[in-house]
Amino acid sequence: MVNHESEIMSSENQFLTVAEVSRLFNISLQSVYRHCKSGKLSRGNDGLIALSEALRAYGAIPADNATVK
């Protein structure tokens, strides 16, 4: 087993697409877009979301996504 969260955290300036945030945090694409629009979640001009920003908004990565089998 590989600890996916550690792998993602290894890069200090990790940026994710909306789809990656959706999949990683088990949140629908529509919700991620809505959270960006409402200001709960920030994304850059390039449309990417910093991992640190996603962690701030949603907390820890759910356990079922923390490991890759």
C-alpha positions in Angstrom: 0.0 0.0 0.0 1.1 3.5 -0.8 0.1 6.4 1.4 -1.5 8.7 -1.2 -1.8 11.7 1.2 2.0 11.5 1.9 2.7 11.3 -1.8 0.6 14.4 -2.5 2.0 16.3 0.5 5.6 15.7 -0.7 5.4 18.5 -3.1 5.2 21.9 -1.4 3.5 23.7 -4.2 1.0 21.1 -5.3 -1.9 22.3 -7.4 -5.0 20.3 -8.3 -7.7 20.6 -10.9 -11.3 20.8 -9.9 -11.8 17.2 -10.9 -8.9 16.1 -8.7 -10.2 18.0 -5.7 -13.6 16.4 -6.3 -12.2 12.9 -6.5 -9.8 13.3 -3.6 -12.3 14.8 -1.2 -15.4 12.8 -2.3 -17.2 16.0 -3.3 -19.2 16.5 -6.5 -17.7 18.6 -9.3 -20.7 20.9 -9.0 -20.1 21.5 -5.2 -16.4 22.3 -5.8 -17.4 24.9 -8.5 -20.1 26.3 -6.2 -17.6 26.6 -3.3 -15.2 28.4 -5.6 -18.0 30.8 -6.7 -19.1 31.4 -3.1 -15.6 32.0 -1.8 -15.3 28.9 0.4 -12.6 27.7 -1.9 -10.1 29.8 -3.8 -8.5 28.9 -7.1 -5.9 30.7 -9.2 -6.3 32.5 -12.5 -5.2 29.2 -14.1 -8.1 27.4 -12.6 -6.0 25.3 -10.3 -6.6 24.9 -6.6 -3.6 24.7 -4.2 -3.6 21.5 -2.1 -3.2 23.6 1.0 -6.3 25.6 0.1 -8.4 22.4 -0.4 -7.2 21.1 2.9 -8.1 24.4 4.6 -11.6 24.2 3.1 -12.4 20.5 3.4 -10.1 19.2 6.2 -8.1 16.0 5.9 -8.3 13.8 2.9 -10.9 11.1 3.7 -9.4 7.8 4.8 -10.8 5.8 1.8 -8.8 8.1 -0.5 -5.7 8.3 1.7 -4.2 5.0 0.5 -3.9 3.5 -3.0 -4.0 -0.3 -3.2 
